[in-house]
Amino acid sequence: MHSFPDSCSEPKIGSWQWRKNPFTGTRELNGLRVMMALINNWDLKDENNSVYERKDTDKNISLHYAVSDLGGSFGTTGLSFPDRNSKGNLSAYSHSKFIKKVTAQYVDFNVPTRPNLWHLVNPKEFMSRMHLRWIGRHILRQDAHWIGQLLSQLSADQIRQAFRAADYSPDEVEEFSRVVEQRIKELNQL
């Protein structure tokens, strides 16, 4: 899977933080948090988020915020051992739990989860991963439903084309797509 900067001509001017950014508390940021859970992106470190500067033809400047590293996606729900099995792992993705808890107002997703205990050999890394768990939790139910409605506008072929573009086998394309479609359905049932 390629990261955003590989195909972006805008200069990166910095990173943005999940906890403190211009979109904190918005439906759109909550929708992004849901998207990270939908694709099982467990590698949600702030340094994986980029801010790009864009100048239009009139030299007006606008800032673009992106999750620029999605490499820890479509596998397990958290960092595991060995790390290579945490990413692009159809079996792990298709067997992972998506929604952890639903209340009248909020939804907790199962991503990111606590890192594998093996990672205690690096306590700093283990604790930094533990502090990321909030990103998939306590999301307004109405915001999760909203992003589900937007995602339901994708056709089955569009979803499959995304996995084909990532060079998955035809069987993997079908199975990954099936899981994504099921998760979108779950969001729309909130």
C-alpha positions as CSV (number, residue, x, y, z in Angstrom):
1,M,0.0,0.0,0.0
2,H,1.4,3.4,-0.9
3,S,1.3,6.4,1.3
4,F,-0.3,9.7,0.3
5,P,2.9,11.7,-0.3
6,D,4.1,9.4,-3.0
7,S,1.4,10.8,-5.3
8,C,1.2,14.3,-3.9
9,S,2.9,17.3,-5.5
10,E,2.1,19.6,-2.6
11,P,4.9,20.4,-0.1
12,K,4.5,18.8,3.3
13,I,4.8,21.6,5.9
14,G,4.2,19.5,9.0
15,S,2.1,17.0,10.9
16,W,-1.2,17.3,12.7
17,Q,-2.2,15.7,16.0
18,W,-5.3,13.6,16.5
19,R,-6.1,15.3,19.9
20,K,-5.5,18.9,18.9
21,N,-6.3,20.1,15.3
22,P,-8.6,22.5,13.6
23,F,-11.3,19.8,13.2
24,T,-11.4,18.6,16.8
25,G,-15.0,17.9,17.8
26,T,-16.4,17.9,14.3
27,R,-18.5,15.3,12.5
28,E,-15.8,15.1,9.8
29,L,-13.0,14.2,12.2
30,N,-15.2,11.6,13.9
31,G,-15.9,10.3,10.4
32,L,-12.2,10.0,9.8
33,R,-11.8,8.1,13.1
34,V,-14.5,5.7,12.0
35,M,-12.8,5.2,8.6
36,M,-9.6,4.3,10.4
37,A,-11.5,1.6,12.3
38,L,-13.2,0.4,9.2
39,I,-9.9,-0.3,7.5
40,N,-8.3,-1.5,10.8
41,N,-5.6,1.2,10.6
42,W,-4.0,0.7,14.0
43,D,-0.8,2.8,13.3
44,L,-2.4,6.1,14.3
45,K,0.7,8.0,15.5
46,D,0.6,11.8,14.9
47,E,3.7,11.6,12.8
48,N,1.6,9.6,10.2
49,N,-0.5,12.6,9.7
50,S,0.6,15.4,7.3
51,V,-0.3,18.9,6.5
52,Y,0.3,20.1,2.9
53,E,0.3,23.6,1.6
54,R,-1.3,24.3,-1.7
55,K,-1.2,27.5,-3.8
56,D,-3.9,28.1,-6.4
57,T,-3.3,30.1,-9.6
58,D,-4.0,33.3,-7.7
59,K,-1.3,32.3,-5.2
60,N,-3.9,31.8,-2.4
61,I,-2.7,29.3,0.1
62,S,-4.8,26.5,1.6
63,L,-3.8,23.8,4.0
64,H,-4.7,20.1,3.4
65,Y,-4.7,17.7,6.3
66,A,-4.2,14.0,5.5
67,V,-3.5,10.7,7.2
68,S,-0.5,10.1,5.0
69,D,0.6,6.7,6.1
70,L,-2.1,3.9,5.9
71,G,0.4,1.1,5.9
72,G,-0.9,-0.4,9.1
73,S,-4.3,-1.2,7.6
74,F,-6.4,-4.2,6.5
75,G,-4.9,-6.6,9.0
76,T,-5.0,-6.9,12.8
77,T,-6.7,-4.4,15.1
78,G,-3.4,-3.4,16.8
79,L,0.3,-3.9,16.6
80,S,1.1,-7.6,16.9
81,F,4.0,-9.9,16.4
82,P,5.4,-10.4,13.9
83,D,4.6,-6.9,12.7
84,R,4.3,-8.0,9.0
85,N,1.2,-10.0,9.9
86,S,-0.4,-6.9,11.2
87,K,-0.9,-5.4,7.8
88,G,-2.7,-6.5,4.6
89,N,-3.6,-9.7,6.3
90,L,-7.0,-10.9,4.9
91,S,-7.5,-13.6,7.5
92,A,-6.9,-11.2,10.4
93,Y,-9.0,-8.4,8.8
94,S,-12.0,-10.6,8.0
95,H,-12.0,-12.2,11.5
96,S,-11.5,-9.0,13.4
97,K,-14.3,-7.4,15.4
98,F,-15.4,-4.0,14.0
99,I,-17.7,-2.4,16.6
100,K,-16.9,-3.0,20.2
101,K,-19.8,-1.3,22.0
102,V,-22.8,0.8,21.1
103,T,-24.7,3.1,23.5
104,A,-27.6,5.4,22.9
105,Q,-25.2,8.2,22.1
106,Y,-21.7,6.7,21.3
107,V,-20.0,4.0,19.4
108,D,-16.7,2.3,20.4
109,F,-14.8,0.6,17.7
110,N,-12.3,-2.2,18.2
111,V,-9.4,-0.3,16.5
112,P,-6.8,0.4,17.7
113,T,-6.5,-2.3,20.4
114,R,-3.8,-2.8,23.0
115,P,-0.5,-3.9,21.5
116,N,0.6,-7.5,21.8
117,L,2.2,-8.1,25.2
118,W,5.4,-9.1,23.4
119,H,5.8,-5.3,22.7
120,L,6.5,-4.7,26.4
121,V,10.2,-5.3,25.5
122,N,9.9,-1.7,24.3
123,P,7.8,0.0,27.1
124,K,7.9,3.4,25.4
125,E,6.4,2.0,22.2
126,F,3.9,-0.1,24.1
127,M,2.7,2.9,26.2
128,S,2.5,5.2,23.1
129,R,0.3,2.6,21.4
130,M,-1.9,2.4,24.5
131,H,-2.5,6.1,24.4
132,L,-3.8,5.8,20.8
133,R,-6.7,3.6,21.8
134,W,-9.0,6.6,22.4
135,I,-9.1,7.4,18.7
136,G,-11.5,4.5,18.0
137,R,-13.7,5.1,21.1
138,H,-16.5,7.4,22.2
139,I,-17.5,8.5,18.7
140,L,-21.0,10.1,18.4
141,R,-23.3,7.5,17.0
142,Q,-24.9,10.0,14.6
143,D,-21.4,10.8,13.2
144,A,-20.7,7.1,12.7
145,H,-24.0,6.7,10.9
146,W,-23.3,9.8,8.8
147,I,-20.0,8.5,7.5
148,G,-21.8,5.1,6.8
149,Q,-24.3,6.9,4.7
150,L,-21.5,8.6,2.7
151,L,-19.7,5.3,2.2
152,S,-22.9,3.5,1.1
153,Q,-22.7,5.7,-2.0
154,L,-19.7,3.7,-3.2
155,S,-20.6,1.0,-5.7
156,A,-19.5,-2.6,-5.2
157,D,-17.2,-2.1,-8.3
158,Q,-15.6,1.0,-6.8
159,I,-14.7,-0.9,-3.6
160,R,-13.3,-3.8,-5.6
161,Q,-11.3,-1.4,-7.8
162,A,-9.6,0.0,-4.7
163,F,-8.3,-3.5,-3.8
164,R,-7.4,-4.3,-7.4
165,A,-5.3,-1.2,-7.5
166,A,-3.5,-2.4,-4.4
167,D,-2.6,-5.5,-6.4
168,Y,-4.5,-8.1,-4.3
169,S,-5.5,-11.4,-6.0
170,P,-9.1,-11.8,-7.3
171,D,-10.1,-13.9,-4.3
172,E,-8.6,-11.3,-1.9
173,V,-10.3,-8.5,-3.7
174,E,-13.7,-10.2,-3.2
175,E,-13.1,-11.1,0.4
176,F,-11.7,-7.7,1.5
177,S,-14.6,-6.0,-0.4
178,R,-17.1,-8.2,1.3
179,V,-15.8,-7.2,4.7
180,V,-15.8,-3.5,3.8
181,E,-19.4,-3.7,2.5
182,Q,-20.5,-5.5,5.7
183,R,-18.9,-2.8,7.9
184,I,-20.6,-0.1,5.9
185,K,-23.9,-1.9,6.5
186,E,-23.2,-2.0,10.2
187,L,-22.6,1.7,10.3
188,N,-25.9,2.3,8.5
189,Q,-27.7,0.2,11.1
190,L,-26.6,2.5,13.9
